[in-house]
Amino acid sequence: MLKQLYRIEIWATQKSPMAARRKEDRLSRCPMAARRKEDRLSRWYFGGLASAGAACCTHPLDLLKVHLQTQQTGKLSLPQMSVKIWKSDGFFGFYNGLSASLLRQLTYSTTRFGIYETLKKQLPSDKSVPFYQKVFLAGFSGACGGFVGTPGDLVNVRMQNDIKLPPEQRRNYKHALDGVVRILREEGLKRLFGGASMATARAVLMTIGQLSFYDQIKQMALDSGYFKDNLVTHFGSSFAAASIATIMTQPMDVLKTRMMNATPGQFKGIGDCFLYTAKLGPAGFFKGFFPAWIRLAPHTVLMFVFFEQLRLNFGYFKS
């Protein structure tokens, strides 16, 4: 019955100019109906929500990465480290520090995505944004996000590494906010932002590798005419961006993790930490590379898939 009515309406529209004009009037009064959901723009907080959702899925891999990076003389592999955590703390040991990971994403990623997307929308929309401009916007956004997210990152590293310490040396933060308050009270504001320079530098490279390369690869795929703005394109673009970001950030990630997990006074600065790590040889700066890629690839893919789904379903149309 509905199909017959639809055919009658099409026939009436084709045969009657007046009916065609009435249809155009209806579309003009409701312009949203004529727009595609692919034309929707993201809201400034979508990146933080998407990153938090991805963190819930990939937190065990992030925890394993931190453990492998912070062992100075150990030779435990990824499977061996997994077994060790399972034996010592069980299943929930893989989710130590989850609240800190969420705090980090809701500060770090919300800031970098929010600034990047907001600045990008200020550029002329009649043509594609050049890649060098995307790199500049991503670098600036990453620097802001890296600094804002340092406290959450510091607590995250400490909570994840806590189970490696003897019981009497563990910090035993109840949750992320408890960790922030205790660091402020016991070590001061300066320590809360310890490693901020390294975290900011890493965030610049990470954001360039993720956001600007993802945008560029996605744009090239869409311009080729072989791909559409759908899940396949989002998955492929984010997978490639994750690989690039891992290569760019791994040395910084190793140094940042060591500085944040260090005891007070262990390192005089970034240079001292660099020399300490260099004693292991060039491979020391890429320690935990495979776990880092294993963790970052799913996180990046899930982050952009969630982000794009939020944009397509809950975004807004540019007026």
N, C-alpha and C positions, 0 to 999 in steps of 0.2 A: 504493500500500500504506500509506504513512504517513498519507494523508488518511483512509483507511478506519479506521485505528486511532484517529485523532484524533476522528472522528465517534463511534466506539464509546465512547471515554472521555467525550465530552460527554453521550451518551445515558445512560451508566451513572451519571454525576454527577447528571443530572436525575432519573433514576428511583430512585436509591438515596441516602437521606439519609446512610447510613454512608460512602459514597464521597465525598460532599460534605464531610463532616467531615474525612475523611482528607486531602482537598485543602487545606482550611483549615489543617490541622496542618502540612502541608508548607510552606505559605507563611509560617506563623508561625515555623517553625524557620529559614527563610531569608528574612528580611524584605527583603533587598536586591532579591530577584527581583520584588517587588511595587512597587518604586519606579521612577519615571521618571528618565531621565538628565537631564531638564530641571531636576530638583530638586537636582542636584549643586551644591556650592559650590566656589568657586575656592580654590586654595592660594596662600599669600602671595607666592610667587615667580613665578606665572604671568604677571603683568604685565610683569616684566623680560624674561622669555623672549619674550613676544609682541612687545614693543617692539624687542628686538634683531633678531628676524626681520623686522619691518617696516622697520627701518633698513637692512638689507642690500638691500632692494628699492628704497628711495627715496633712498639716499645721493647719487646724481648730482643729483637735484633740490635736495637740501639744500645741496650744494656750489655750485650755480648761484645759489641764493638768497643765500648769504654773499658771493659775488663781486659781485652786483648791489648789495647793501647797503653794501659797503665802498668802492665807487667814489664819490668826492666830486664830481668834475667830469665823469666819463665819461658818455656817452649810449648805451652799448651796450645793445641789447635782449637778450632771452633767447636768441633764435636766434643773434645775433651773438656773444654770450658763449660759447655752445656751440661754435661754429665755432672761436673763438679757442683754447679749451681743447683741442679736437681737434687743431688744427694744432701747438700747442706741446708737448703731452704724450701725444697719442694717446688710445686708448680708456681705458687705465688712469688717465689724468688725471682722469676723472670719479669715480674711487674713491680719490683722495687723502684720507687721514685716516679711512679706514673703521674702522681699529682704535680710533681715538679716539671715533668715533661709537658703536661697540659698548660701549666703556668707559663712555661717558656714559649710555647706555640701561640698562646693567646696574647702574649706581649710582643714577642719577636716577629712572628709571621703576620699578625694583624697590622703592625706598624709598617713593615716593608711592603706588603700587598696594598695596604691602604694608600700609602704615599705613591707607589708605582702606578696604580690604576688611576688615582686622582690626577696625577701630573700628566699621564698619557692622554687622558680625556681632554686636557686643555690644549693639546696640539691640534692642528688642522685635521679634520676628518675626511677631507675630500680625496686624500691620497694616503698610501701606506706610510707608517712611521719608519724612517730609515733605521737600519740596524745600529749604527753608532749612537743614535739618540736613545734607543732602547737600552744599550749598554750603559750609557751615562745615567739614565733614570734609574736603572736597576742598581748601579753602584751606589748612588746617593741614597736610595731607599734602603738598601742593605746596610749601609753604615748607620743609619738612624735605627733600624730594627735591631742590629747587633748590639748597640749600646743599651737600648731600652730592655732587651731581653737578657742582658748579662746576669742579673740576680737570679732569674729563673734557671739559666743555664748552669750557674755555679751550684745551686742547690740540687739540680738534676744530676750533675756529675757526682756530687758527694753521696747522694742517696743511692745511686746505682752502684757505687764502689764500696758502700758501707759493708756489704756482706763478705768482702774479701779481707776485712780487717779482723784482728782478734776481738772477741766480745768486749774486752775492757777498753779498746780503743775506738769502738764504734760511736758515731755521733747520735744515732737513733732519733733522727728527726721524725716526728709524728706524721707530718705532711709538709707540703711545700711552704705554706705560709708560716708554719712553726719554724722551719729552717731559716726563712728570711728574718723572722723576729729574733731568733737565737743568734744568728750571725751579727745582726745589728747590735744586740746587747753584749755579746761576748767578744766580738772582734772589731766592731765599729763599721761605719759606713764605707770607709775606704776598702775594707776587705770584701764587702758585699759586691763591689765593682772590680774586684781583683781579676785580672786577665781581660779587662774590658777592651784594651787595645787589640789583643789577639782575637778576641771574639768578634770585634767590629771588622777587622781585616778579613777574617774568615767569612763573615756574613756578606761582605762586599762581593767576594769571589763566588760564594754560594748563590747569591741573588742574581748575579750576572749569568752564572751557569744555568740556573733554573729558569728565571722569568724571561730574560731577554732571549736566550736561545730557544726556549719553548715557544715564545711568541713568533720568533723568526722562522723556526722550522714549521710551525703550524701555518703561518702565512704562505710560505713557499708551497706547502702541500695543497692548500686551498687554491692558490693561484695557478697551480698546474692543471687544474680541472679534473684530476683523477680522484680527488678526495672531497668529502663534504664535511661540514662542521658537525661531526658526530663522534661517537665513542671510539671508533677505530682510529680516527685522526688524533684525538686527544691522547689515546694510549701510546701510539707510535711517537708522537712529538715529545711526550713527557718521558718516555723511556730513553730516547736519545739525549734529552736535556739532563737526565739523571747521570748518565755515563760521563758527560762532559763536566758536570758539576763535581763529581767525585774526583776526577783527575785534577781539577783546579784547586780543590780545597783540602785534599788529604794531608799535605805537610802542615798547613795551618791548623787543621783539626787535631793532629797529634800534639803539636806544641800547646794549643789551647787547653786540651784535656790534661796535659801534664802540669801546667801552671795552676789550673783550677784545683787540682787534686793535691797539690804540694802542701807540705806543712809550712807554717809561717817562717820565713827566712831561708827556705831551702834554695830558692832562686833569687838572684839579685835583680833580674829583669829578663826581658825576652832574649837578649843575647846570651845570657848564662844558660837559659833553658835550651837554646839552640845548640850550644856547644855540648851540653850534657847529652842531648839526643844524637848529635853528630858522632859521638863515640861509638855508636852502634853501626856507623857507616850510612851510606845513602839510603839503604833499605829501612833505616830507622825512621825516616820521615814518612814512609809509606807503610808503617806497621799497622796491621789491621785493615789493609786496603780492601781485600776481598770481603770481609764482614761489613766494611763501610759501604761498599757498593751494594752488597746484598740488602743492607738496611736502607740505603738511600734510594735505590731504584724503586722498591715497592712503595716507600713513603712518597716519593715524588709523583709516581703514577697515580696513587690513590688521592694525593692532594689535588692534582689538577683534574682528575676525573670528578671528585667531589665538587671542586670549584666550578667546573663547567656545568655540572648538573644544577648547582645552585643558581648560576647565571641564567641558564636556559629556562628554568622553572620559576625562579623567584626574582629575576633581574627586572630592570625597568627599561622602557623605551626612551630614547633621547628625544626631547621635544624640539 
